[in-house]
Amino acid sequence: MSQSIEQTTANLEINNVQNNHNQQNLITEFVKNIKNYSIVLARSLPLLWETAPKETSIIIILVLLRSCIPAISIAINKQIVDGISLALKSPESANFRTIISLVVFWVTAIFIENISTPWYNSAFINLADKLTANINIKLMEKADTFIDITNFENSKFYDELELLQNRASAEPLSLLQGILEILAILITLVSMLILLSTTAWWIPALILVACLPQTYLSFKLESEIWNKIFYKSPQSRRMRYYSNVLLTDTFVKEVRLFDLSAFFRQRYVAAFEDKYQMISQLRGKQAFITTILGILSASGNAFSFCWVVLQALAGKLTAGSILLLIQSLAYIQENINRLLQSSLILQRSTLFMEMFFRFMETQPSMTVSLPSKNVPKPLQSGIVFDNLEFAYPDGRKALSGISFTLHPGETVALVGENGAGKSTLVKLLARFYDPTSGNIYIDGENLKELDLKEWRKQIAVVFQDFCRYALTIGENIALGDTSAMDDLERLKLASEKSEIAYKIEKLSQGYSTPLGKQFDGTELSGGEWQKLAIARAFIREDDAQIMILDEPTAALDPRSEYEIFNSFAQLVRGKTAILVTHRLASVRLADRILVLKAGKLVEVGTHEELLQKNGEYATLWNMQAEQYQMSY
Ligand SMILES: Nc1ncnc2c1ncn2[C@@H]1O[C@H](COP(=O)(O)OP(=O)(O)OP(=O)(O)O)[C@@H](O)[C@H]1O
């Protein structure tokens, strides 16, 4: 028995320690959260100022002015009512001049409030629009500092970026709304406090303190809902993906052909239901806690109201003071409710801004060693791939033990089966990634130490997954070298080399023809788009020392392919070139052929040498020869 008492005492002590610990945790968390939000807000305000100083000044002045109006008009009301009471009791001692001046003041206050409203709204909307644009510009500028593409392949990073971009038009507006509302409410509450300081200063203080737990806990729960469920849950990401499949043109053909709409809608609904279950639990918890704490907050108000009535019954208050107290109580209660609403709005947008500032501080995974070295031009000894190993950020190994030298002026063809690592090698040469081990040397200089922007100017690449810009034909070509944007001669030359000039000349708007469905432009065939992408690479031939075509002819007909390769052969004369292709008939124009297999370099030689060797290349060649009944 004594043992169980000891045990109970010990348990009680443990419980006490735990309770103290929990309370400490709650307080630490509260302080931490408040600190966090204050930091985010302190960083957001200069952003407003930087975005639009004129609108910000107008808004701040008007908020300050308008928020004092309730307290001023209540004070005037009190004076008017007391003045009128006195005039009714003893007309001889009435001061009608003061009453008239007060009425004029009151009317002026109402006029100020009404006249300022349209100006306030217009400044608010202008500021919100400018803020949205500024945040988007900052996101684009920041994204440009990620010189590699690793971050864009990291789902967490990409997801946050997408969310920032999607919410950039809504959240800054809420941030502004939240900040201004809370500023206005606090000014109103403080002015009420000042107003009541002679009669009952403790009323606003009591009501404010009574509502703080409710505000804080709603705030905290909303943060949980927002953070865990709206933004970051896998269900939300899946929902976005499923709706994208059905609502964007990327998937439109297969969705119709395979009748996939119901399938993706079901997936969407399942993800939503999963998410909704979690949200409704949290919302229920939020409603319960808010109700309990709402009772506390309302009790503060009820107590104050009873006090006013008792004081009035005891004859301790003038008619004006009763009016002042009752009006103040109504205002305070209304503002406290608004405070709760606004703090929720502000809390969401603060989380958005927190995410935005975190994104702005993200360090690129690849850096350029400074001071960077000049890119050797023209190439003397060539490009050395020294024992390259590469695994993608997800751990998938794509290349191993790759060593070879690309001599200046040499054209090499990279061949190999799907997934052999050909495009990966091109990506490493463009320094979209750094090798996991091993190095690439350009005339003896490590690629990592070269000026990366300059290096990329030296390379003209047509990627397998080239881009189709919703711009004009001329702009689509000139993106390869923006200095050629208005140079029709250069545009024509590049399009002749890529076998697209004949098509452009047939169009009534020629090089000014807008392309792409987004802005009602003309649509081209897959092969024509590909030729434009090739023209884009060809237009930078004057500057680029290295030409790379990564599977450039997949969508081309045999005649175009033959002509483009002829053009390529002429174009790359004297330049260093890499040609990645599955069409082995084309690789014969290369000086050397490199055969990749499962990430390894398995054969190197000329077409004839490799056929004689009768290895991997010969197998691939014979398979294609059989298929196309080629004779050689
Ligand atoms: N972004 C990526 N993240 C992870 N793995 C990747 C990525 N890109 C390619 N891989 C993997 O790396 C390997 C090599 O791919 P790569 O695109 O270099 O092959 P390839 O020889 O160009 O193929 P293809 O002839 O089909 O274009 C493949 O196994 C592929 O799955």
The ligand as a MOL file (V3000), in Angstrom:
LIG
                    3D

  0  0  0     0  0            999 V3000
M  V30 BEGIN CTAB
M  V30 COUNTS 31 33 0 0 0
M  V30 BEGIN ATOM
M  V30 1 N 16.5830 14.0570 -64.9480 0
M  V30 2 C 16.8450 12.7660 -64.6910 0
M  V30 3 N 16.7470 12.2960 -63.4300 0
M  V30 4 C 17.0160 11.0130 -63.1430 0
M  V30 5 N 17.4280 10.1180 -64.0560 0
M  V30 6 C 17.5560 10.5150 -65.3230 0
M  V30 7 C 17.2660 11.8600 -65.7120 0
M  V30 8 N 17.4860 11.9830 -67.0340 0
M  V30 9 C 17.9060 10.7760 -67.4570 0
M  V30 10 N 17.9390 9.8970 -66.4430 0
M  V30 11 C 18.3740 8.5030 -66.4960 0
M  V30 12 O 19.7300 8.4890 -66.9390 0
M  V30 13 C 19.9360 7.4490 -67.8710 0
M  V30 14 C 20.5490 8.0040 -69.1510 0
M  V30 15 O 19.6190 8.8430 -69.7650 0
M  V30 16 P 19.9480 9.6890 -71.0850 0
M  V30 17 O 18.8010 10.5980 -71.3100 0
M  V30 18 O 21.3020 10.2840 -70.9590 0
M  V30 19 O 19.9810 8.5100 -72.1650 0
M  V30 20 P 20.0940 8.6290 -73.7440 0
M  V30 21 O 21.2080 7.7690 -74.1440 0
M  V30 22 O 20.1590 10.0590 -74.1880 0
M  V30 23 O 18.7170 7.9800 -74.1410 0
M  V30 24 P 17.7720 8.2540 -75.4200 0
M  V30 25 O 18.4420 7.6650 -76.5940 0
M  V30 26 O 16.5490 7.5140 -75.0420 0
M  V30 27 O 17.5650 9.7180 -75.5140 0
M  V30 28 C 18.5870 6.7850 -68.0920 0
M  V30 29 O 18.5810 5.5900 -67.3230 0
M  V30 30 C 17.5730 7.7590 -67.5410 0
M  V30 31 O 16.5070 7.0890 -66.9100 0
M  V30 END ATOM
M  V30 BEGIN BOND
M  V30 1 1 1 2
M  V30 2 1 2 3
M  V30 3 2 2 7
M  V30 4 2 3 4
M  V30 5 1 4 5
M  V30 6 2 5 6
M  V30 7 1 6 7
M  V30 8 1 6 10
M  V30 9 1 7 8
M  V30 10 2 8 9
M  V30 11 1 9 10
M  V30 12 1 10 11
M  V30 13 1 11 12
M  V30 14 1 11 30
M  V30 15 1 12 13
M  V30 16 1 13 14
M  V30 17 1 13 28
M  V30 18 1 14 15
M  V30 19 1 15 16
M  V30 20 2 16 17
M  V30 21 1 16 18
M  V30 22 1 16 19
M  V30 23 1 19 20
M  V30 24 2 20 21
M  V30 25 1 20 22
M  V30 26 1 20 23
M  V30 27 1 23 24
M  V30 28 2 24 25
M  V30 29 1 24 26
M  V30 30 1 24 27
M  V30 31 1 28 29
M  V30 32 1 28 30
M  V30 33 1 30 31
M  V30 END BOND
M  V30 END CTAB
M  END
